[in-house]
């Protein structure tokens, strides 16, 4: 089952998007596998202290992405293929890198300086 033990809510980002990102990160890391059971919507909403509709919105996005399968009145399960896992990894990497690049630009770094910084950090 997907764990939310290490979930930490961030200000300024809707909770439903944070739930989606949390689950996608577990998929990308291999912590979550095909067929794993999802935590129930009610249990997750109670755990996070949010409205059940918030969790429902997150699960609906995951279903639309083809990452989970739900049936009325039944448990939801993770549905993964190698292609879906790779798509999730690529999406997460692009989002993280875009965030870093935007931050570096805001700080006034030029591309050459930013690349040198990244290379130095990579080698550490």
SERO-4910 file (N, C-alpha, C, O; in steps of 0.05 Angstrom, whole numbers):
BEGIN
 pado doro    nc1    nc2    nc3   cac1   cac2   cac3    cc1    cc2    cc3    oc1    oc2    oc3
  Unk    A     17    -24      0      0      0      0     18     25      0     39     25     12
  Unk    A      9     45    -13     24     70    -15     25     83     13      4     85     26
  Unk    A     48     92     20     53    104     46     51    135     44     61    147     25
  Unk    A     39    147     64     39    176     67     53    184     92     49    207    102
  Unk    A     69    166    104     84    172    128    103    196    125    106    212    144
  Unk    A    114    199    102    134    221     97    121    245     82    136    262     73
  Unk    A     95    246     80     82    267     66     83    293     83     75    293    106
  Unk    A     93    314     71     93    340     84     80    360     66     89    365     43
  Unk    A     58    372     75     43    391     58     60    417     55     73    426     74
  Unk    A     59    428     31     73    453     24     53    475     21     31    471      9
  Unk    A     59    499     31     41    522     27     42    531     -2     63    529    -16
  Unk    A     19    540    -12     18    551    -39     13    531    -61      9    539    -84
  Unk    A     12    506    -55      7    485    -75    -18    470    -66    -18    460    -44
  Unk    A    -38    468    -83    -62    453    -75    -56    425    -66    -40    411    -78
  Unk    A    -69    417    -44    -64    391    -32    -68    368    -52    -53    349    -53
  Unk    A    -89    370    -69    -94    348    -88    -71    344   -107    -64    321   -114
  Unk    A    -58    366   -115    -34    364   -132    -10    353   -117      6    338   -128
  Unk    A     -8    359    -91     13    348    -75     10    318    -71     29    303    -71
  Unk    A    -15    309    -68    -21    280    -66    -13    266    -91      0    245    -91
  Unk    A    -20    277   -114    -13    266   -140     17    264   -143     28    243   -150
  Unk    A     31    286   -137     60    286   -139     73    266   -120     92    252   -127
  Unk    A     62    264    -96     73    244    -76     71    216    -87     90    200    -85
  Unk    A     48    209    -98     44    182   -109     62    178   -133     74    156   -136
  Unk    A     64    198   -151     81    195   -174    110    192   -167    125    177   -180
  Unk    A    119    206   -146    147    202   -137    152    174   -127    173    163   -132
  Unk    A    132    162   -114    135    135   -105    136    115   -128    150     95   -128
  Unk    A    120    122   -149    120    105   -173    147    107   -186    159     87   -194
  Unk    A    157    131   -189    183    136   -203    206    123   -188    225    113   -201
  Unk    A    205    122   -161    227    111   -145    225     80   -144    244     67   -136
  Unk    A    203     69   -153    199     40   -152    188     30   -126    185      6   -122
  Unk    A    182     48   -108    170     41    -82    142     29    -86    134     11    -72
  Unk    A    128     40   -106    101     31   -112    103     14   -138    116     22   -157
  Unk    A     90     -9   -137     91    -28   -159     63    -32   -171     43    -25   -159
  Unk    A     62    -43   -195     37    -51   -207     21    -69   -189     32    -88   -178
  Unk    A     -4    -62   -185    -22    -79   -169    -23    -71   -140    -40    -82   -125
  Unk    A     -6    -52   -131     -7    -43   -103    -34    -30    -97    -45    -16   -114
  Unk    A    -43    -35    -73    -69    -24    -65    -66      6    -56    -46     13    -42
  Unk    A    -84     22    -65    -84     50    -56    -98     52    -29   -116     37    -22
  Unk    A    -89     72    -13   -102     78     12   -130     88      5   -134    103    -15
  Unk    A   -151     82     21   -178     90     14   -180    121     15   -165    134     30
  Unk    A   -198    132      0   -202    161     -1   -208    172     26   -198    193     35
  Unk    A   -226    159     41   -234    168     67   -211    167     87   -207    186    103
  Unk    A   -196    146     86   -174    143    105   -153    164     99   -142    177    117
  Unk    A   -147    169     73   -127    189     66   -136    217     73   -121    233     83
  Unk    A   -162    223     69   -172    249     76   -170    254    106   -164    276    115
  Unk    A   -176    233    122   -173    235    151   -144    239    159   -138    255    177
  Unk    A   -127    223    147    -98    225    153    -87    253    148    -71    263    163
  Unk    A    -95    264    125    -84    290    117   -100    314    129    -92    337    128
  Unk    A   -124    307    140   -141    328    151   -153    346    129   -155    370    133
  Unk    A   -161    334    107   -172    349     85   -200    338     78   -207    316     86
  Unk    A   -215    353     62   -241    344     53   -238    320     35   -219    319     18
  Unk    A   -255    300     37   -254    276     20   -254    283    -10   -243    269    -27
  Unk    A   -268    305    -17   -268    314    -45   -241    321    -56   -235    318    -80
  Unk    A   -223    331    -38   -196    337    -45   -181    312    -54   -168    312    -75
  Unk    A   -184    291    -38   -171    265    -45   -184    254    -70   -170    243    -87
  Unk    A   -210    256    -72   -224    246    -96   -213    260   -121   -210    247   -142
  Unk    A   -208    286   -120   -197    300   -143   -170    290   -150   -164    286   -174
  Unk    A   -153    284   -130   -126    273   -136   -129    245   -149   -115    240   -169
  Unk    A   -146    229   -138   -149    202   -149   -161    203   -178   -153    187   -195
  Unk    A   -179    222   -183   -190    225   -210   -168    232   -230   -168    222   -252
  Unk    A   -149    249   -221   -127    256   -239   -109    232   -244    -99    228   -267
  Unk    A   -104    216   -224    -87    192   -227   -101    172   -245    -88    158   -261
  Unk    A   -128    170   -243   -143    152   -261   -141    162   -289   -137    146   -308
  Unk    A   -145    188   -293   -143    200   -320   -116    195   -333   -114    192   -357
  Unk    A    -95    194   -316    -68    189   -326    -63    159   -330    -42    151   -340
  Unk    A    -83    142   -323    -80    113   -326    -62    100   -305    -52     78   -310
  Unk    A    -58    114   -283    -39    104   -262    -54     87   -241    -41     71   -227
  Unk    A    -80     92   -237    -95     76   -218   -121     68   -231   -130     80   -250
  Unk    A   -132     47   -220   -158     37   -229   -177     35   -205   -169     23   -185
  Unk    A   -200     46   -208   -220     46   -186   -246     34   -196   -253     37   -219
  Unk    A   -260     21   -178   -287     11   -183   -305     20   -161   -296     21   -137
  Unk    A   -329     27   -167   -348     36   -146   -350     16   -123   -355     -8   -127
  Unk    A   -346     27    -99   -349     11    -75   -326     -9    -71   -327    -25    -52
  Unk    A   -306     -8    -88   -283    -26    -85   -258    -11    -81   -257     14    -84
  Unk    A   -237    -25    -75   -211    -12    -71   -199     -4    -98   -206    -14   -119
  Unk    A   -181     16    -96   -167     25   -120   -139     12   -120   -127      8    -99
  Unk    A   -129      7   -144   -103     -6   -147    -86     10   -167    -97     23   -185
  Unk    A    -60      8   -163    -41     20   -181    -39      2   -206    -38    -22   -204
  Unk    A    -39     15   -230    -38      1   -255    -14     12   -271    -15     34   -282
  Unk    A      8     -3   -271     33      8   -283     43    -10   -305     40    -35   -305
  Unk    A     54      3   -325     70    -11   -346     97      3   -346    100     25   -334
  Unk    A    116     -9   -359    143      4   -360    141     32   -373    154     50   -365
  Unk    A    124     34   -393    120     60   -407    108     81   -389    117    104   -389
  Unk    A     89     73   -372     77     92   -354     97    101   -333     98    125   -326
  Unk    A    113     83   -322    133     90   -302    153    109   -315    160    129   -302
  Unk    A    162    104   -339    181    122   -352    169    149   -357    183    169   -355
  Unk    A    144    150   -365    130    175   -369    129    192   -343    133    216   -344
  Unk    A    123    179   -321    121    192   -295    149    203   -288    151    226   -279
  Unk    A    169    186   -291    197    195   -285    204    220   -301    215    239   -291
  Unk    A    199    219   -327    206    241   -345    191    267   -337    203    288   -336
  Unk    A    166    264   -331    149    287   -323    160    299   -297    163    324   -296
  Unk    A    166    283   -278    176    293   -252    203    306   -256    208    328   -245
  Unk    A    221    294   -272    248    306   -276    245    333   -290    259    352   -282
  Unk    A    228    334   -310    225    360   -325    214    381   -306    223    404   -307
  Unk    A    195    374   -289    184    394   -271    205    404   -251    206    427   -245
  Unk    A    220    385   -240    241    392   -220    262    409   -233    271    430   -222
  Unk    A    271    402   -257    292    417   -270    282    445   -278    296    465   -275
  Unk    A    257    446   -287    245    472   -294    245    491   -269    250    515   -272
  Unk    A    238    479   -247    237    495   -222    265    506   -215    268    529   -207
  Unk    A    285    489   -217    313    497   -211    322    519   -231    333    539   -222
  Unk    A    317    514   -256    325    534   -277    312    561   -272    324    582   -274
  Unk    A    286    560   -266    271    585   -260    284    600   -236    287    624   -237
  Unk    A    290    585   -215    303    597   -191    330    609   -198    336    631   -189
  Unk    A    346    595   -214    372    605   -221    370    631   -238    385    649   -234
  Unk    A    350    632   -256    345    655   -272    337    679   -255    346    701   -258
  Unk    A    319    674   -235    310    695   -217    333    706   -202    334    730   -196
  Unk    A    352    689   -194    376    698   -179    396    712   -197    417    722   -187
  Unk    A    391    713   -223    409    728   -241    432    713   -252    450    725   -264
  Unk    A    432    686   -249    454    671   -260    451    667   -290    429    663   -300
  Unk    A    473    670   -304    472    664   -333    475    634   -337    482    619   -318
  Unk    A    470    625   -361    469    596   -367    496    583   -361    497    562   -349
  Unk    A    518    596   -368    545    585   -364    551    581   -334    561    560   -326
  Unk    A    544    601   -318    548    599   -289    531    577   -277    539    562   -260
  Unk    A    506    576   -286    487    556   -276    497    528   -283    496    510   -266
  Unk    A    507    524   -307    517    497   -315    541    490   -298    543    467   -289
  Unk    A    559    509   -293    582    503   -276    574    496   -248    585    477   -236
  Unk    A    554    510   -237    544    504   -211    532    476   -210    538    460   -191
  Unk    A    516    469   -229    504    442   -230    526    421   -233    524    400   -220
  Unk    A    546    425   -250    568    406   -253    583    402   -226    589    380   -219
  Unk    A    587    424   -212    601    422   -186    585    406   -166    595    389   -152
  Unk    A    559    412   -165    541    398   -147    538    368   -155    536    351   -137
  Unk    A    538    362   -180    536    335   -190    560    318   -180    557    295   -173
  Unk    A    583    331   -181    608    316   -174    612    313   -144    629    297   -135
  Unk    A    596    326   -128    599    324    -98    588    298    -88    590    293    -64
***
